[in-house]
Amino acid sequence: MKTFYNPNKEEWSTLIKRPNINQEELTQTVSNILDNVKRNGDNALIEYAKLFDKVDLDTLSVSEQEVKKAISLVPQELKDAIQVAYYNIYAFHEAQQIEEEVIETTPGVKCWRKSVAIDKVGLYIPGGTAPLFSTILMLGIPAKIASCKELVLCTPPNKNQEINAAILYTANLVGISNIYKVGGSQAIAAMAYGTESITQVYKIFGPGNQYVTKAKELVQQNGIAIDMPAGPSEVLIIADETCVPSFVAADLLSQAEHGADSQVILLSDNQNIVEECLSELEKQVVLLPRKETALKALNNSKAIVLNNLEECIEFSNEYAPEHLIIASERANDLVDKISNAGSVFLGNYSCESAGDYASGTNHTLPTNGFAKNYSGVSLDSFVKKITFQELSEKGIQNIGKSIEIMAEAEDLLAHKNAVSIRLKTLSDD
């Protein structure tokens, strides 16, 4: 990690930049994949599986037999752990259901709103170097609570045409049966446009690398909704003299191991703390099985010493991190100053891994600064809000004149007449 000491605010715009690959080249590559899948359906998906995943697929869909086999292969200890996460995530998201109130805005005019599930949703689950079965809980549970009618899950297979057993176990636990062996941007294309095997969906969820994120961005332009821009993972940690440096180092590495294009940021008002945390990081990184991946991510990462904690919060709000950890015994004193973050972890024992797996909050979060204007996935992500209104005779009489005046001022006389004809009927009666 590169270290910066008290950079002036003019430099912050450079320091908050994420690692990126050539956008023009990325867009062209992904556009070609989307177009091929749109035109050639399953054949294109099988072609890309051979090219990218090095696997010759006999079929794209996962059979019941494969699911049953996977369930038998998952250790009971892992099943129990997944159940703990399931209950916590379910409890947190179930509590997000709200009974909408009917409001009488004017006597005789009633307005209300109703949450209605999105009928068909697609879930993308990364499954390459890190099979993210936890993401199935994060997406499948709120989808089920919302009562979405059809869930489609895409995830890449290994070279033996197999899906990770924990992914299939978790999908079955949540109640997802439409599972397909498709990864990468081609999976996004399949769910967006539909193929011979895969149903077209109305909204696509799930994290992924820059290719997956770009695919979601491009299909959104064609009318398919997405959860949010959710690319490479990132964490920003604000640490003061009350932090535990070994904890901070472990949290930095927990994000760095996600991928070479991930980024971690350490902020502090104390130079000694930064040095202690980086020393701990050097000790811990060599012990990781994914050491090479973490080291590449650390090359894109930064440690920054600022003048005080207020500046650290200000920098964090500019960066708008996916995950924000405040490693301090005084973390709660800073809560009201946080305006831009996907999910926040307060204090020395609130590790980001808790949110990734089992605390209950959702780990599908905006990255790359999009926490400035996007929320993480929640129950609301899986529903539409439909508004209703009901006007009685008294209601149209109470607001009719105002509508007529406004419509005439906009030169929309048919709008005016829709009111006038009703008022006249009531007047004649």
C-alpha positions in Angstrom: 0.0 0.0 0.0 1.2 3.5 -0.8 1.2 5.9 2.2 0.3 9.6 1.9 0.8 12.1 4.7 -1.6 15.0 5.1 -2.4 15.5 1.4 -4.2 18.8 0.7 -7.8 18.7 -0.4 -6.9 19.4 -4.0 -5.3 16.0 -4.1 -8.3 14.1 -2.7 -9.9 13.8 -6.1 -6.9 11.8 -7.3 -6.7 9.7 -4.2 -10.3 8.6 -4.3 -10.0 7.1 -7.8 -10.5 3.3 -8.1 -8.4 1.0 -10.2 -9.9 0.6 -13.7 -9.3 -1.1 -17.0 -9.7 0.6 -20.4 -13.4 1.5 -20.5 -13.6 1.7 -24.3 -12.1 -1.8 -24.7 -14.3 -3.2 -21.9 -17.5 -1.8 -23.4 -16.7 -3.2 -26.8 -15.8 -6.7 -25.5 -18.9 -6.9 -23.4 -21.2 -5.5 -26.1 -20.0 -8.2 -28.5 -20.8 -10.9 -25.9 -24.3 -9.4 -25.3 -25.0 -9.3 -29.0 -23.8 -12.9 -29.6 -26.0 -14.2 -26.7 -29.0 -12.2 -27.9 -28.7 -13.6 -31.4 -27.5 -17.2 -30.7 -28.9 -18.0 -27.3 -27.8 -21.3 -25.7 -25.2 -21.9 -28.4 -23.4 -18.7 -27.5 -23.5 -19.6 -23.8 -22.0 -23.1 -24.5 -19.3 -21.4 -26.7 -18.4 -19.0 -24.0 -18.3 -21.7 -21.3 -15.7 -23.5 -23.4 -13.7 -20.3 -24.0 -13.8 -18.7 -20.6 -14.5 -21.6 -18.1 -12.7 -24.3 -20.1 -15.6 -26.6 -19.9 -17.7 -28.5 -22.5 -21.3 -28.4 -21.3 -23.8 -31.0 -22.2 -26.6 -28.9 -20.7 -27.0 -25.5 -19.1 -29.5 -26.3 -16.5 -28.7 -28.0 -13.1 -30.7 -31.2 -12.5 -32.5 -32.3 -9.3 -30.0 -35.1 -9.1 -27.1 -32.6 -9.0 -28.8 -30.7 -6.3 -29.4 -33.8 -4.2 -25.8 -34.8 -4.6 -24.6 -31.4 -3.6 -26.7 -31.4 -0.5 -25.1 -34.7 0.6 -21.6 -33.3 0.1 -21.9 -30.1 2.2 -20.6 -30.7 5.7 -23.1 -30.5 8.5 -21.0 -27.8 10.2 -21.3 -25.6 7.1 -25.0 -26.3 6.8 -25.5 -25.2 10.5 -23.5 -22.0 9.8 -25.6 -21.2 6.8 -28.7 -21.7 8.8 -27.6 -19.2 11.4 -27.0 -16.7 8.6 -30.3 -17.6 7.0 -32.3 -16.8 10.2 -30.5 -13.5 10.8 -30.9 -12.3 7.2 -34.5 -13.4 7.1 -35.3 -11.5 10.4 -33.6 -8.3 9.2 -35.4 -8.3 5.8 -38.7 -9.4 7.0 -38.8 -6.4 9.4 -38.6 -4.2 6.3 -42.2 -4.9 5.4 -44.3 -1.8 5.9 -48.1 -1.5 6.1 -48.9 1.4 3.8 -51.5 3.9 5.1 -54.4 5.2 3.1 -54.3 9.0 3.2 -57.3 11.2 2.6 -55.5 14.2 1.0 -58.8 16.1 0.6 -62.3 15.0 1.7 -63.3 12.5 -0.8 -59.8 11.9 -2.3 -58.0 8.8 -1.0 -54.4 8.0 -2.0 -52.3 5.0 -1.1 -49.4 2.9 -2.2 -48.9 -0.8 -2.5 -45.8 -2.9 -2.8 -46.0 -5.5 -5.5 -43.3 -8.1 -6.2 -41.3 -8.0 -9.4 -42.5 -11.2 -11.2 -39.2 -12.4 -12.6 -35.8 -11.7 -11.2 -32.4 -13.0 -12.1 -29.6 -13.6 -9.5 -26.0 -13.7 -10.6 -23.7 -15.6 -8.2 -19.9 -15.4 -8.7 -18.5 -18.9 -8.5 -15.0 -18.8 -9.9 -12.1 -18.5 -7.4 -14.5 -17.6 -4.6 -17.9 -19.3 -4.9 -20.2 -16.8 -3.1 -23.0 -19.0 -1.8 -23.6 -16.3 0.8 -24.9 -14.0 -1.9 -27.7 -16.4 -2.6 -28.9 -15.8 1.0 -28.6 -12.0 0.5 -30.6 -12.0 -2.8 -32.9 -15.1 -2.5 -34.3 -14.4 1.0 -35.6 -10.9 0.3 -36.9 -12.1 -3.1 -38.9 -14.8 -1.4 -40.2 -12.5 1.3 -41.3 -10.1 -1.5 -43.1 -13.1 -3.2 -41.3 -12.8 -6.5 -42.9 -15.5 -8.7 -39.9 -16.7 -10.7 -36.2 -16.7 -9.6 -33.4 -17.5 -12.1 -29.9 -18.2 -10.8 -26.8 -18.2 -13.0 -23.4 -19.2 -11.8 -20.3 -20.5 -13.6 -19.4 -24.2 -13.5 -16.0 -25.8 -13.0 -14.1 -27.8 -15.6 -16.1 -30.9 -14.6 -19.4 -29.2 -15.4 -20.2 -29.0 -11.7 -21.5 -26.1 -9.6 -20.0 -25.6 -6.1 -21.9 -27.8 -3.7 -22.5 -25.0 -1.2 -24.0 -22.9 -3.9 -26.5 -25.6 -4.8 -27.3 -26.4 -1.1 -28.0 -22.7 -0.4 -30.1 -22.2 -3.5 -32.2 -25.2 -2.5 -32.5 -23.9 1.1 -33.8 -20.6 -0.2 -36.2 -22.4 -2.6 -34.5 -21.6 -6.0 -34.8 -24.4 -8.6 -34.1 -22.6 -11.9 -30.3 -22.8 -11.7 -28.0 -22.5 -14.8 -24.3 -23.1 -15.4 -23.5 -19.7 -16.9 -21.0 -17.1 -15.7 -19.6 -13.7 -16.5 -21.2 -11.1 -18.7 -22.8 -13.8 -20.9 -24.9 -14.8 -17.8 -26.2 -11.2 -17.6 -27.0 -11.3 -21.3 -28.9 -14.6 -20.9 -31.1 -13.3 -18.1 -31.7 -10.0 -19.9 -32.7 -11.3 -23.3 -33.7 -14.9 -22.6 -32.5 -18.0 -24.4 -33.9 -21.4 -25.3 -33.2 -22.6 -21.7 -33.1 -19.4 -19.6 -36.2 -17.3 -19.0 -35.9 -13.6 -19.6 -36.2 -11.6 -16.3 -37.3 -8.1 -15.4 -34.5 -7.2 -13.0 -31.0 -8.6 -12.5 -29.2 -8.7 -9.1 -25.7 -9.7 -8.0 -22.1 -8.6 -7.7 -19.3 -9.4 -10.1 -16.1 -8.2 -11.8 -15.9 -5.2 -14.1 -17.2 -7.3 -17.1 -20.3 -8.3 -15.2 -20.8 -4.8 -14.0 -20.4 -3.4 -17.5 -22.9 -6.0 -18.8 -25.5 -4.9 -16.2 -24.9 -1.3 -17.2 -25.4 -2.0 -20.9 -28.6 -4.2 -20.5 -30.1 -1.5 -18.3 -29.9 0.8 -21.3 -32.2 -1.8 -23.1 -34.9 -1.6 -20.4 -33.8 -4.4 -18.0 -33.6 -3.1 -14.4 -30.5 -3.8 -12.3 -30.0 -3.6 -8.5 -27.1 -1.1 -8.7 -23.6 -0.7 -10.1 -21.8 -3.4 -7.9 -18.3 -4.0 -9.2 -15.0 -4.9 -7.4 -15.2 -5.0 -3.6 -13.8 -2.2 -1.5 -13.4 -1.2 2.1 -12.4 2.0 3.8 -11.2 1.9 7.5 -10.9 4.9 9.8 -8.7 3.9 12.7 -7.7 6.0 15.7 -5.4 5.3 18.7 -8.1 3.1 20.3 -8.2 0.7 17.4 -6.6 -2.8 17.4 -4.0 -2.8 14.6 -4.2 -6.6 14.0 -7.9 -6.3 13.6 -7.6 -3.5 11.1 -5.0 -5.4 9.1 -7.3 -8.5 9.0 -10.2 -6.3 7.8 -8.1 -4.8 5.0 -7.0 -8.2 3.8 -10.5 -9.6 4.0 -11.4 -7.3 1.1 -8.1 -7.4 -0.7 -8.4 -11.2 -1.2 -11.7 -10.7 -3.2 -9.8 -9.8 -6.4 -6.8 -8.1 -7.9 -9.1 -5.2 -8.9 -10.4 -4.7 -5.3 -9.2 -1.7 -3.3 -8.7 -1.0 0.4 -8.2 2.4 2.1 -6.8 3.1 5.5 -7.3 6.5 7.1 -6.1 7.7 10.4 -5.2 10.9 12.3 -2.2 9.1 13.8 0.9 8.2 11.8 2.0 5.6 14.4 -1.3 3.8 14.1 -1.0 3.6 10.3 2.6 2.2 10.6 1.4 -0.4 13.2 -1.5 -1.5 11.0 0.7 -1.8 7.9 3.2 -3.8 9.9 0.5 -6.2 11.0 -0.8 -6.4 7.4 2.7 -7.5 6.2 2.7 -10.3 8.8 -0.8 -11.5 7.9 -0.7 -11.4 4.1 2.0 -14.0 3.8 -0.2 -16.5 5.6 -3.2 -16.2 3.2 -3.9 -18.9 0.6 -5.0 -16.1 -1.7 -1.8 -14.1 -1.0 -1.1 -13.3 -4.6 -4.5 -11.9 -5.2 -4.4 -9.8 -2.0 -1.0 -8.4 -2.9 -2.2 -7.3 -6.3 -5.1 -5.5 -4.7 -2.8 -3.9 -2.2 -0.8 -2.4 -5.0 -3.9 -0.4 -5.9 -4.6 0.6 -2.3 -3.7 3.5 0.0 -3.0 4.4 3.6 -3.5 8.1 4.3 -2.7 10.2 7.4 -5.0 13.1 7.8 -5.1 15.9 10.4 -8.1 14.7 12.5 -11.0 12.3 12.5 -13.3 14.9 11.1 -11.1 15.1 8.0 -11.2 11.3 7.8 -15.0 11.3 7.7 -14.9 14.1 5.1 -12.6 12.0 2.9 -14.7 8.9 3.4 -17.8 10.8 2.3 -16.0 11.9 -0.8 -14.8 8.3 -1.5 -18.3 6.8 -0.7 -17.0 3.3 0.2 -18.9 0.1 -0.3 -17.9 -0.9 3.3 -16.9 1.7 6.0 -15.3 0.4 9.2 -14.7 2.9 12.0 -12.2 1.1 14.1 -12.5 3.2 17.3 -14.0 3.0 20.7 -15.7 6.3 19.9 -17.2 5.1 16.7 -20.8 5.9 17.7 -19.8 9.6 18.1 -19.2 9.8 14.4 -22.4 8.1 13.0 -24.3 11.4 12.3 -21.4 12.7 10.2 -21.5 9.7 7.7 -23.5 10.6 4.6 -22.0 8.3 1.9 -21.4 4.6 2.5 -22.9 1.3 1.5 -22.8 -0.4 4.9 -21.1 0.8 8.1 -19.3 -1.2 10.8 -18.9 0.5 14.2 -16.2 -0.3 16.7 -13.4 -2.8 17.1 -15.5 -5.9 17.0 -17.7 -5.1 14.0 -15.7 -6.8 11.3 -16.9 -6.4 7.8 -17.0 -10.2 7.5 -20.0 -10.1 9.8 -22.0 -8.1 7.2 -20.8 -10.4 4.4 -22.2 -13.5 6.1 -24.3 -13.5 9.1 -25.2 -10.3 11.0 -28.4 -9.9 8.9 -27.7 -6.8 6.8 -27.3 -7.3 3.0 -23.9 -7.5 1.5 -24.9 -6.5 -2.1 -23.8 -2.9 -2.0 -22.9 0.0 -4.3 -19.2 0.3 -5.1 -17.0 2.7 -7.1 -18.5 5.8 -5.4 -22.1 4.9 -6.2 -22.9 4.9 -2.5 -23.4 8.6 -3.0 -26.7 7.9 -4.7 -27.5 4.2 -4.4 -28.6 2.1 -1.5 -27.7 -1.6 -0.9 -30.1 -4.3 -1.7 -33.1 -4.6 0.6 -36.6 -5.9 0.5 -37.7 -2.8 -1.5 -35.3 -3.8 -4.3 -37.6 -6.7 -5.2 -40.9 -4.8 -5.3 -42.5 -2.0 -7.3 -44.5 0.7 -5.5 -47.8 1.1 -7.2 -49.9 4.2 -6.2 -53.7 4.2 -6.1 -56.2 6.9 -5.8 -60.0 6.9 -5.4 -62.1 10.0 -5.8 -65.7 10.2 -4.7 -68.3 12.7 -6.1 -67.3 15.0 -3.3 -63.6 14.4 -4.0 -63.8 15.5 -7.7 -65.9 18.5 -6.7 -63.3 19.5 -4.1 -60.3 19.5 -6.4 -61.8 19.6 -9.9 -61.6 23.3 -10.3 -57.9 23.4 -9.5 -57.3 20.6 -12.0 -59.2 22.5 -14.7 -57.2 25.7 -14.2 -53.8 23.9 -14.2 -54.7 21.8 -17.3 -55.9 24.9 -19.2 -52.6 26.7 -18.2 -50.7 23.9 -19.8 -52.9 24.0 -23.0 -54.0 20.4 -22.3 -57.7 20.9 -22.8 -58.6 17.2 -23.0 -57.2 16.9 -19.5 -59.5 19.7 -18.4 -62.5 18.2 -20.2 -62.0 14.9 -18.3 -62.8 16.8 -15.2 -65.3 19.2 -16.6 -67.5 16.5 -18.0 -67.7 14.9 -14.6 -68.4 18.2 -12.8 -71.1 19.0 -15.3 -72.8 15.6 -14.8 -72.8 16.2 -11.0 -74.1 19.7 -11.4 -77.0 18.5 -13.7 -77.9 15.9 -11.2 
